[in-house]
Amino acid sequence: MFVCALLSACAVAVFAACNPKVIVDPPPGQPGQPGQGQNPGNNQGTDPISDPLEEPDDLYVYDVTETSAMFTWEGVTESYEICIGEVVKTIQGTTHTESGLTVNTTYKWKVRAKDGDRYSEWVDGLAFETGVVMTHRFALVTLKPYGGEGVKNYYLSLYDQHMVESMNGFKMMLDLYAPGGSDTVMPDGEYTVGTADAWGVDPAHSALLLYMGGSRDREHKVAKGTLNVTSTGENTYDIVMAIETEDGVKVNSKYSGEVDVLDYE
């Protein structure tokens, strides 16, 4: 489909390995009991579960700060285990907030369903870095020109893969204005949030949006940062952003690929 890459301005990130509880092989005639051990991957070295639970899905991480993050997933059981770095916790429900994380660190995380002594397989979420929220890669970008002559306006919308597939995920919406634009072409250049001249991003109509259950769940208003646009062909662009919201959410990301130009208004 479209190719995206996540950029980070942070120093070398540290990956923490999970050491979750596992179910060891029980002696004959005895039920399995949780024990201590290592799980080197999502399905490597995992528990010998004879009657596994249904795996959770739609794993998201959002509201990432320098020391905390929020996690959510979908599932059919009431209890889950979540492994974040080296920490394993039992969670009631499908939402969890973790604090006390290390600054400028990349974490791997995973979730499995739990019901007494029964478990599902572990399911990996996307790795995330404290201080950089946009772990969901942009998969679709649309451009909608509007406005009058001279200075053209554009609504630039970037969607992650979850939004494309199910309308549950992240959407970055940016209101751009630039001199010399047209109804079909977004001018190359650097767009700065809140500038008073003709090149910029209007923060009043720009936000990072989270959709859950098909409706808007959370809105982070854009406060500062830049967007760099470089045309690479007909309706194809390199788009690099380093943007921060009013509540401290950072989006450092790059999109390279096709932009779907919508009808001019």
N, C-alpha and C positions, 0 to 999 in steps of 0.2 A: 504494500500500500504506500504509505509515505514514510520517509526515514527521518527520525528525530534523534537528537543526542542531548544528554543532560550535561551542562557545564557547571563547574564549581569554582569559585574564586578562593576557596578555603585552602589551607595547607594540606599536606598529605594526610589522607583520611586513614583511620584505624578501623579495621574490620574485627569485630568481636565474635568469637565462635560460641555457639549455643552448647550448653551442657545440660540438656533437659532431663527430667525423669523419664525412665523407660520401663517397660514391663519385661522382666527377665524370664527365661524359660523356667517354669515351676517344676518341682519334682512331680513324678506321676501321682495322680489322684489329688493334687492340691491346686487351688485356684491361683491364677496369676496375681501378683502383687507389685505395686510400683516399687522400683529400685533406683539406684543411681547409675549413670553411665553416660556415654557420649553418643550423639547423633550427628554424624559428619555431613549429612545432607537431608534433603526433604524426604526421600524414600530409600536412602542407603543406611543400613544399620538400624532400621526402624523396628518397632515392636512386632513380635510374632503374634499378631492379633487374629484370632480365629473367627471372631464375629465382629468385624469393625463397624463403627458408627459411620453415618454419612459425613463426608468431609465438609467443613465450612468453605464458603467461596465469597467472591466479591470483596476481597481484602483491600482496605484503604488505610493510608496514614495521612493525616492532615494537621493543620494548626501546629506545625513544627516550629519550635523556638530554639534558643541556644541550649536549653536544658530540659525540654519536655516535648511530648508529642501525643496526639490523640489517635486511637486506632478503632476501626470498626470493620465488621464483617457480617455475612449472612449465614444462618444455620438453623437447624431444627431442634437442637437440644438447648437446655437451659444453662449448662455448665461447659466451660472451655478452659484449656491451658494455653497461655501465650508465652512464647519465648522471645525476649528482647535482649540481644547481646548474650550475656551469661545469666540472665535472670529469668526464671520460670515462675509464673503465677497462675493460680486458678481464678477464673473470672466467671461471675454470674451475669449472663446477658451477653450482648454482642458489641459492647462499646467499652473501651478502657482508655484512661489517661495515665501516662507514665511520666513522672518527674524525676529529677536527680540525674538526668543524663549528662554525659560529658560533652563539653563544647567542641565544635569542629571535629566530630567523630561520625563515621558512617556505621550504621547499625544494620544487621540483618535481623529479621524477625519472622516468626511463623506462629500458626495457631492450629490446634486440633480440638475436636469435640471430646467431651468427657461425660460419662454417665456411670458413676460408681467405679467398677473395675474395667469398664469397657471404654475404648478410645477409638478415634478415627486415626488415619494417617495424618502426619504433619502436612500443612499447606503453607508454602512460602508467600509472604508479602514482598513487595518491592523494597529493596534496601533504601534507606533514607539517611540524610546527613543533617545533623543538628545545625540549625541556622539557615538551611536551604530547603524550602518546602516542596518545590516542584519535582517530586519524584516520579510523577506520572508523565510520560513522554507525550508531547503533542502529536496527534495523528491526523488531524484535519484542520485546515485553516481556511476561513472565508473572508472576503473583502467586499464591503458594501459601500460604494461611493455615494456621497450626498453633498448638498451645499451648492453655492453659487460659483461665479467666475473668479479668477484670480487666485484665491486661496480655496483649495478643495478639501473637503472633509471625508474621512473614511472610518467606518466601523470595522476594526480588525478583530476577528474572533478566532481563538485557538482552542481546540477541543482535545482532551486526552482520549485514549482508546476506549475507556469505559463509557464515556459520553457518546462516542460513535456507535457503540454496540447496544447500549441499553438506556441512554439518557441518565445515567447515574455516574457522576464523576466531576472532573474539573473543567471549567471553561474560563479562559482569560479573555476579557472583553476590553478593548482599548479604543478610545475615540481619538483619532489622529487628525491633524491639520497640517497642510503643506502647500507651499507656493508652486504654481505651475503644474498641478496635478490634472488628471483627466478622469473621465468616467470609467476607464478600464485599467489605468496604470497607476500604481502607487509609487511615487518618486523615491529613488534611493536617497539615503541620508540618515542622520542621527536625529531621532525624535526624543526630546527631553520632557519629562513630566512637569507640567506647570509653568512652562516658559511663556513669556508675554509676547514674543515675536511670532512669526508665521510658521515656525517649525516646532511641533510639540505634541504632547499627549494631554488631553483635557482630563484632569483627575475627577471632575464632577460626574463624568459619564464613563469611568473606567474602573474595573474591579475584577478581582479573582472570585469566581463563584463556585460553590460546591452544590451539586444536585444529588439528592438522595431520594429514593422512592419516586423518581420521575419529576420531582418538584424542587425548587430552590430551597436549600437547607441553610446556607451560610454565605455571607457576602463580606469580602475584605476590600475596602476602598483603596485604590491606588494612591500613594502619597508622593513618591519620588523615584528617580531612576531614569534609565535611558532604554531606547529601542533602536537598534541599527538594522537597516533594511538594505539589501543588495540584490538587484535583479540578476538572475542567472539564465534567463531564457523567457519565452513567452509564458507569462503567468506562473513562473517559477522563481523562488526567492530563497536567499539565506536570511533568516530573521533571528537576531541575537538580542536577548533581553536581560537586563539586570534591574529588576524592579522590586520595590518594597512597599508594603501596604501600611495604612495608618496604624494597624495593631502589630506591626513588626514582622509580618510574614514576608519572606524573601523568595523571589522567583528568579533564578539564574538558569536560563535555558536557551537552547538553540533549535530552530526548526529549519530543515533544508528540504525543499520540495515544492509541489504544486500548490497554488492558492486558487481557490474557487471564487471567481469574481462574480458577484451577484448583480442584479439589475440596478442601475442608477436611480436614485430618488431625487 
